[in-house]
C-alpha cells in the first residue's frame, strides 16, 4: 500500500513539474518589445484609448469628426478605421 501511495505522489509531482516547465518555456509574450510611432493628422486630438481582447482602440477628434482606429495589441499594426459623420 505504501508503494502505491509513493508512486502516486511521485507521478503527481512529476506531472506538476512538467506543466510548470511547459508554461515557462512556451508562454506567449504579452509585452510589446518594439517601439513604434503612429502619425496622426494635423490638429487631431486623442479622446480616449481602450483595449478589447487583442485589439487596441484609439478614439480621435479630427477637425470635429470622430474617428476610431484599431490596432493589433501585440504588433501595433493598424487593423481598421471607423469614421463617424453627421447626416446632412
Phi, psi and omega per residue, in radians:
X1 nan -0.688 -3.124
X2 -1.191 -0.586 3.106
X3 -1.142 -0.735 3.111
X4 -1.117 -0.762 3.133
X5 -1.131 -0.699 3.129
X6 -1.153 -0.744 3.117
X7 -1.158 -0.682 3.108
X8 -1.116 -0.740 3.112
X9 -1.122 -0.779 3.128
X10 -1.098 -0.703 3.104
X11 -1.116 -0.732 3.117
X12 -1.121 -0.775 3.130
X13 -1.150 -0.691 3.092
X14 -1.088 -0.749 3.120
X15 -1.110 -0.700 3.121
X16 -1.102 -0.760 3.117
X17 -1.141 -0.643 3.095
X18 -1.126 -0.755 -3.138
X19 -1.133 -0.770 3.129
X20 -1.097 -0.778 3.108
X21 -1.087 -0.731 3.119
X22 -1.076 -0.785 -3.126
X23 -1.172 -0.572 3.118
X24 -1.229 -0.737 -3.044
X25 -1.596 -0.265 3.131
X26 -2.060 0.346 3.141
X27 -1.280 2.369 3.081
X28 -1.412 2.272 3.138
X29 -1.258 2.231 3.123
X30 -1.763 0.000 -3.129
X31 -1.716 2.246 3.098
X32 -1.404 2.150 -3.066
X33 -1.776 -0.029 3.137
X34 -1.813 2.700 3.084
X35 -1.802 2.446 3.074
X36 -2.551 2.725 -3.139
X37 -2.159 2.180 3.075
X38 -1.691 2.208 3.130
X39 -1.559 2.401 3.124
X40 -1.936 2.691 3.065
X41 -1.077 2.691 -3.122
X42 -1.056 2.291 3.124
X43 1.490 0.028 -3.134
X44 -1.309 2.502 3.096
X45 -2.155 2.405 3.079
X46 -1.436 2.099 3.125
X47 -1.522 -0.735 -3.138
X48 -2.833 2.854 3.043
X49 -2.338 2.725 3.115
X50 -2.868 2.857 3.102
X51 -2.150 2.600 3.074
X52 -2.562 1.824 -3.115
X53 1.162 -2.082 3.128
X54 -1.844 0.483 3.125
X55 -2.105 2.578 3.044
X56 -2.042 2.207 -3.121
X57 -1.975 2.316 3.119
X58 -2.134 2.151 3.119
X59 -1.702 2.193 -3.078
X60 -2.051 2.626 2.965
X61 -1.961 1.940 -3.099
X62 -2.046 1.767 3.129
X63 0.914 0.759 3.099
X64 1.556 -0.147 3.089
X65 -1.748 2.430 3.117
X66 -1.655 2.350 -3.121
X67 -2.399 2.421 3.074
X68 -1.988 2.166 3.085
X69 -1.952 2.336 3.141
X70 -1.978 2.537 -3.118
X71 -2.305 2.665 3.003
X72 -1.265 2.206 -3.050
X73 -1.178 -0.473 -3.111
X74 -1.445 -0.739 -3.058
X75 -1.840 -0.251 -3.086
X76 1.091 0.436 3.060
X77 -1.434 2.462 3.112
X78 -1.078 2.355 -3.141
X79 -1.889 -0.533 -3.125
X80 -3.138 2.931 -3.141
X81 -2.362 2.373 3.094
X82 -2.195 2.066 -3.107
X83 -1.853 2.504 3.106
X84 -2.050 2.348 3.101
X85 -2.425 2.701 3.111
X86 -1.488 2.555 3.091
X87 -1.240 2.540 3.138
X88 -1.256 nan nan
